[in-house]
Amino acid sequence: MASLQIIIFDVCGTACALHRSAVREFLPLPRLWRPPVLPRPVAGFFNLAGDAVPVLRLDVLFGLQKGEDEAESDLYRHLILIGASGSTGPNALLVDRVLDVATVNATQLSDVHQAETLNGCIEAEVTWGDRLVHLLSAERILLAEEQQALAELGRQAQNRLDEWAVPA
């Protein structure tokens, strides 16, 4: 039987997951810079070895609400760095906490029809312990128009970062 590894994480109490193959690494939440007029779903950018990496807020994208006493929990939030698709470079997803790297049997997955989710971003659902986990498609979290806008914002942030680079 085929099995797959998934990364399980929490967003405002909702358990989500990504295929392990879509994830480059997990990072603690660094200090982000936020240029003016960024769309609400973009938390900001951070410098990763000279690359301006945009950080997406899944709570805003998915319309989930955080509790009022969540300010202290920002210390424990994680970034999930997802791989580059084409020339756009890496992106990071801001999540409340990475919970587990789990191996699941493909027969445990319940398919979700693309028409039932925005842009087909949820591929399947699986039970993990006593929680229902939504398996996301990293490629379909954003609509095509959102991907284009994020790529342009990323180019602008990269240009700004390059302007401050010290020549070697």
C-alpha positions in Angstrom: 0.0 0.0 0.0 1.2 3.5 -0.9 2.0 5.9 2.0 2.9 9.5 2.0 4.4 11.9 4.5 2.5 15.0 5.4 3.4 18.0 7.6 0.5 18.8 10.0 0.1 22.3 11.3 -2.4 24.5 13.1 -4.0 27.7 11.8 -6.4 29.2 14.4 -7.4 25.8 15.7 -7.9 24.3 12.2 -5.6 21.4 11.4 -4.1 21.5 8.0 -1.3 19.7 6.2 1.0 19.8 3.2 2.7 17.1 1.3 6.2 16.7 2.8 7.6 17.0 -0.8 6.2 20.6 -1.0 8.0 21.8 2.1 11.6 23.0 2.0 12.0 23.7 5.7 10.4 25.0 8.9 11.6 28.3 10.4 10.9 30.2 13.6 9.1 33.5 13.0 11.8 36.1 12.1 11.3 39.8 12.2 9.3 40.7 9.1 9.5 44.0 7.1 6.2 45.2 5.8 6.3 47.8 3.0 3.2 50.1 2.9 0.1 49.0 1.0 0.7 45.3 1.2 -2.5 43.2 0.9 -3.8 41.9 4.2 -2.9 38.3 3.4 0.8 39.2 3.1 2.4 39.4 6.6 5.6 40.9 5.1 9.0 39.8 3.9 12.2 38.4 5.4 15.7 38.1 4.1 16.8 34.5 3.5 20.4 34.4 2.3 19.8 37.5 0.1 16.4 36.5 -1.1 13.3 38.5 -0.2 10.8 35.9 0.8 7.1 36.8 1.1 5.1 35.5 4.0 1.5 34.6 3.6 -1.0 34.6 6.4 -3.2 31.5 6.1 -5.5 32.7 8.8 -6.5 35.7 6.6 -6.6 33.7 3.4 -8.9 31.2 4.9 -11.0 33.7 6.8 -10.2 32.3 10.2 -10.2 34.5 13.4 -7.6 34.5 16.0 -8.4 35.0 19.7 -7.7 38.3 21.3 -5.1 36.9 23.7 -3.0 35.5 20.9 -0.2 38.2 20.9 2.1 36.1 23.1 1.6 33.1 20.9 3.4 35.0 18.1 6.6 34.0 19.8 5.9 30.4 19.0 4.5 30.7 15.5 6.3 29.0 12.6 7.0 29.7 9.0 6.7 26.8 6.5 9.0 27.5 3.5 7.5 26.1 0.4 9.5 25.4 -2.7 9.9 27.7 -5.7 7.5 27.2 -8.6 9.1 28.6 -11.7 11.1 31.8 -11.3 8.9 33.2 -8.5 11.2 32.0 -5.7 10.2 30.6 -2.4 7.2 31.6 -0.3 6.6 31.1 3.4 3.3 30.3 5.1 2.7 31.7 8.6 1.1 29.1 10.8 0.4 29.0 14.5 2.4 25.8 15.1 3.9 22.9 13.2 2.4 19.8 15.0 3.8 16.7 13.4 5.4 15.0 10.4 3.2 12.0 9.9 3.1 9.1 7.5 -0.4 8.2 6.3 -1.6 5.4 4.2 -3.1 6.6 0.9 -6.3 4.6 1.7 -6.8 6.9 4.8 -7.3 10.0 2.6 -10.8 11.1 1.7 -10.9 13.0 -1.6 -12.4 16.5 -1.7 -13.9 17.6 -5.0 -12.1 20.7 -6.3 -15.4 22.5 -6.8 -16.1 22.2 -3.0 -13.0 24.4 -2.1 -11.8 27.8 -3.4 -9.4 27.1 -6.3 -9.3 23.4 -5.2 -6.8 24.2 -2.5 -7.9 21.3 -0.3 -7.0 18.0 -2.0 -8.1 15.6 0.6 -9.0 15.1 4.3 -7.5 12.6 6.8 -8.1 11.9 10.4 -5.0 12.4 12.7 -5.7 11.3 16.2 -9.1 12.8 16.9 -8.8 15.7 14.5 -9.8 16.1 10.9 -6.9 17.4 8.9 -7.3 19.3 5.5 -4.5 18.3 3.1 -3.7 21.5 1.1 -2.2 21.8 -2.4 0.7 24.2 -2.1 0.2 25.2 -5.8 -3.5 26.1 -5.3 -3.5 28.1 -2.1 -3.5 31.3 -4.1 -5.5 32.1 -7.2 -3.5 32.8 -10.4 -4.1 36.5 -10.0 -2.9 36.4 -6.4 0.2 34.5 -7.5 1.0 37.2 -10.1 0.5 40.0 -7.6 2.6 38.3 -5.0 5.4 37.7 -7.6 5.3 41.4 -8.4 5.5 42.4 -4.8 8.3 40.0 -4.3 10.3 41.6 -7.2 9.8 45.0 -5.6 11.0 43.7 -2.3 14.0 42.0 -3.9 14.9 45.2 -5.7 14.8 47.1 -2.4 16.9 44.4 -0.7 19.5 44.5 -3.6 19.8 48.2 -3.2 21.2 47.7 0.3 23.5 44.9 -0.6 27.1 45.6 0.3 29.4 44.9 -2.7 31.9 42.0 -2.0 
